[in-house]
Amino acid sequence: MKLLSGKVIFLTGGSAGIGLACAKAYAEAGAKVVIAAIDASAVKSVAEALGPEHFGILCDVSRAADVEAAIELTIAKYGKLDAIHNNAGIASPSKPLHETSDGEWDQLMKVNLRSVLYTTRYGFEALKKSEGCILNTSSLVGEIGQENHAAYTATKGAMNTLTKSMALDYAADKIRVNAVLPAGVWTPMLREWSKEQPDPASIEKYLDDIHALGYCPEGDVIADACVFLLSEKARFITGTILPVSGGAELGYRVLR
C-alpha cells in the first residue's frame, strides 16, 4: 500500500518550488491533493497535471475568507480532511530590520504566519474527526538566523515555536503537528533571493558549500521527508522541527 493512500491533503503554496515537489510526491504516494495558491494559471496547470482526483483552488492564504472557503470546498468535495500542509510563504525583502518597511513586515507576517492561524482555525474540526496532522514548512534560518534577512527569519523562528505549541494543544485531539526545516533548496523563491544579494554570481557556490553533503538540492528531498511525516510511519512523532538540510546546521567546517 502507498504511504498516503486515500489521504486528503490541503496544501498551500503547492503550485511552485517545494510545494510543487510535495504535490507530486503526495499524489504519487496515493493522496488526493488540493492545491491552494495565489497564481491562477499555475494552480490550474498543476492540478491538471496531477490528474482528475486532485484539484486546485485560487486562494490568498493571508485572507481569512479565502482560506475558509477553500477548506469548506475541500471537505464538500472529499467528505474529509486528513492533513494540512502550510507551505505557502514569501522571503522578500532581503535586508536588515531597520531598512524593512511596515508594509514589508506586515506582508511577511500575514503570508508566513497568519495563514497558519487561518488554516488551523477553519480545518481544525475536520482534522479532529480524521485524527489528522498539520505540517509546516519552516526554514533552518528560523533556528540559526541569517544576515540581511531579519523579518523573514523572524517569521520562521515564530513558526518553529508555534509548531511545538500547536503539537501540545492538539495532542489530546490526536492531531500531530510537525515542521520541516530546509536550508537551501533551488526554488523560484530562492532564485529571487539570490538576485537580491550583493554578489549574485557567487551565490550558487555558496549555497552548495553551506550544506555538509556538498550541494544545494531540489525540492524532492524535502517532499520525501514530508510524505513520511504525513504518513502512519510517523504516527508517534509530533512537535518535531526536522532539519532536511544536508547537515547545514552542524557547524563550521573546512571547505575543500
C-alpha positions in Angstrom: 0.0 0.0 0.0 1.2 3.5 -0.8 2.2 5.6 2.3 -0.6 8.2 1.8 -3.2 6.0 0.2 -6.7 7.6 0.5 -5.5 10.7 2.4 -6.9 14.1 1.6 -4.2 16.8 1.9 -4.8 20.6 1.7 -1.5 22.1 0.5 -0.9 25.8 0.5 1.6 27.2 -2.0 1.6 24.0 -3.9 2.0 25.4 -7.4 5.8 26.1 -7.3 9.0 25.2 -5.6 8.9 22.9 -2.6 5.1 22.9 -2.7 5.0 21.7 -6.2 7.5 18.9 -5.3 5.3 18.0 -2.4 2.1 17.9 -4.5 3.7 15.5 -6.9 5.1 13.3 -4.1 1.8 13.2 -2.2 -0.1 12.3 -5.4 2.4 9.5 -6.2 2.1 8.3 -2.6 -1.7 7.8 -3.1 -3.1 11.0 -1.6 -5.8 13.3 -3.1 -4.1 16.7 -3.2 -5.8 20.1 -3.0 -3.5 22.9 -4.3 -4.3 26.2 -2.7 -2.3 29.0 -4.2 -2.4 32.6 -5.5 -1.2 32.1 -9.1 -4.4 31.1 -11.0 -2.7 29.7 -14.1 -0.1 27.7 -12.1 -2.9 26.3 -9.8 -4.8 25.2 -12.9 -1.9 23.6 -14.7 -0.5 21.8 -11.6 -4.0 20.4 -10.8 -4.5 19.2 -14.4 -1.0 17.6 -14.4 -1.7 15.7 -11.2 -4.9 14.2 -12.6 -8.7 14.2 -12.0 -8.6 13.0 -8.4 -6.9 16.3 -7.4 -7.9 19.9 -7.8 -6.7 23.5 -7.4 -8.2 26.4 -5.6 -7.3 30.1 -6.1 -6.6 31.2 -2.5 -4.8 34.1 -0.9 -3.7 32.4 2.3 -3.4 35.8 4.1 -7.2 36.3 3.7 -9.4 34.5 6.2 -12.4 34.4 3.8 -10.3 32.7 1.1 -8.9 30.1 3.4 -12.3 29.3 4.9 -13.9 28.9 1.5 -11.1 26.7 0.2 -11.2 24.4 3.2 -15.0 24.2 3.0 -14.8 23.3 -0.7 -12.2 20.6 0.1 -14.4 19.0 2.7 -17.5 19.3 0.5 -15.7 17.5 -2.4 -14.0 14.7 -0.5 -16.0 14.4 2.7 -13.0 14.7 5.0 -9.6 16.3 5.5 -6.6 14.3 6.7 -3.8 16.8 6.6 -3.0 20.5 6.2 0.5 21.4 4.9 1.2 25.1 5.5 3.8 25.6 2.8 2.9 29.0 1.3 5.5 31.6 2.1 7.4 34.7 0.9 11.0 35.5 1.5 11.5 39.1 0.4 12.8 41.6 1.4 16.4 40.6 1.9 17.6 43.5 4.2 18.3 44.2 7.8 15.5 45.1 10.2 15.9 48.9 10.2 15.6 49.1 6.5 12.4 47.0 6.4 9.2 48.9 5.8 6.0 48.5 7.7 4.3 47.1 4.6 7.1 44.5 4.0 7.0 43.4 7.7 3.2 43.1 7.7 3.1 41.2 4.4 5.7 38.6 5.6 3.7 38.1 8.9 0.4 37.8 7.0 1.6 35.2 4.5 4.0 33.2 6.5 2.2 33.2 9.9 -1.3 34.4 9.8 -2.0 31.8 7.1 -1.3 29.1 9.7 -3.8 30.7 12.0 -6.5 30.6 9.3 -5.9 27.0 8.0 -5.9 25.8 11.6 -9.0 27.7 12.6 -11.0 26.5 9.6 -9.6 23.0 9.3 -9.4 22.0 13.0 -12.8 20.3 13.3 -12.2 18.2 10.2 -8.7 17.2 11.4 -10.1 16.3 14.8 -12.6 13.9 13.1 -9.9 12.3 11.0 -7.2 12.4 13.7 -5.1 14.1 11.1 -2.0 16.1 11.1 -0.5 19.6 10.3 2.8 20.1 8.7 4.6 23.5 8.5 7.3 24.4 6.0 9.7 26.4 8.1 13.4 27.1 7.5 16.7 26.4 9.1 17.3 30.2 9.3 14.5 30.3 11.9 16.9 28.4 14.2 20.2 29.9 13.3 19.5 33.3 11.9 20.6 34.8 8.6 22.4 38.0 7.6 20.2 40.7 5.8 17.0 38.7 6.2 15.7 39.7 9.6 11.9 39.9 9.1 11.8 36.6 7.2 13.9 34.7 9.8 11.5 36.1 12.5 8.5 34.5 10.8 10.3 31.2 10.6 11.5 31.3 14.2 7.9 32.0 15.2 6.7 29.1 13.1 9.0 26.7 14.9 7.8 27.6 18.4 4.2 27.8 17.0 4.6 24.2 15.8 5.6 23.0 19.2 2.8 24.8 21.0 0.2 23.5 18.4 1.5 20.0 19.0 0.9 20.3 22.7 -2.5 21.9 22.2 -3.8 19.3 19.8 -2.2 16.1 21.1 -5.4 15.4 23.1 -7.3 15.5 19.8 -4.9 13.1 18.2 -3.7 15.7 15.7 0.0 15.6 15.1 1.9 18.9 14.3 5.4 18.9 12.8 7.7 21.2 10.8 10.4 20.7 8.2 13.4 22.9 8.0 15.2 23.1 4.7 18.4 25.1 4.4 18.9 26.0 0.7 16.6 24.4 -1.9 16.5 25.5 -5.5 13.1 27.1 -5.9 11.9 30.3 -7.7 11.8 32.0 -4.3 15.5 31.1 -3.6 16.5 32.3 -7.1 14.7 35.6 -6.4 16.6 35.9 -3.1 19.8 35.2 -4.8 19.3 38.2 -7.2 18.9 40.5 -4.1 22.4 39.6 -2.8 25.4 41.9 -3.2 27.3 39.3 -5.4 24.6 37.1 -7.1 27.2 35.3 -9.2 28.8 33.7 -6.1 25.6 32.5 -4.6 25.4 29.1 -6.3 28.8 28.0 -4.9 27.9 29.5 -1.5 24.7 27.5 -1.4 26.5 24.3 -2.3 29.1 24.9 0.3 26.8 25.6 3.3 25.4 22.0 3.0 27.8 19.4 4.6 26.7 16.9 1.9 28.1 19.3 -0.7 25.2 20.5 -2.8 22.1 22.6 -2.8 19.2 20.2 -3.6 15.9 20.4 -5.5 12.6 20.2 -3.7 12.2 16.5 -4.0 14.4 15.9 -0.9 12.0 18.0 1.2 9.0 16.3 -0.3 10.2 12.8 0.6 10.5 13.9 4.3 7.1 15.5 4.2 5.5 12.3 2.8 6.9 10.4 5.8 5.7 13.0 8.4 2.2 12.9 7.0 2.1 9.1 6.9 1.3 6.5 9.5 5.0 5.7 9.7 5.3 8.9 11.7 2.3 8.2 13.9 4.2 8.8 17.1 6.1 11.9 16.0 4.7 15.3 17.0 6.2 18.7 17.8 9.3 17.8 15.8 11.3 20.5 14.0 13.0 18.3 11.4 16.1 19.7 9.5 16.2 18.5 6.0 19.3 20.4 5.3 22.2 18.2 4.2 23.9 18.9 7.6 23.9 22.7 7.2 23.2 23.2 10.9 26.1 21.0 12.2 28.7 23.8 12.5 31.8 25.2 10.9 33.9 23.1 8.6 36.9 23.4 6.4 35.9 23.9 2.7 37.9 21.8 0.3 
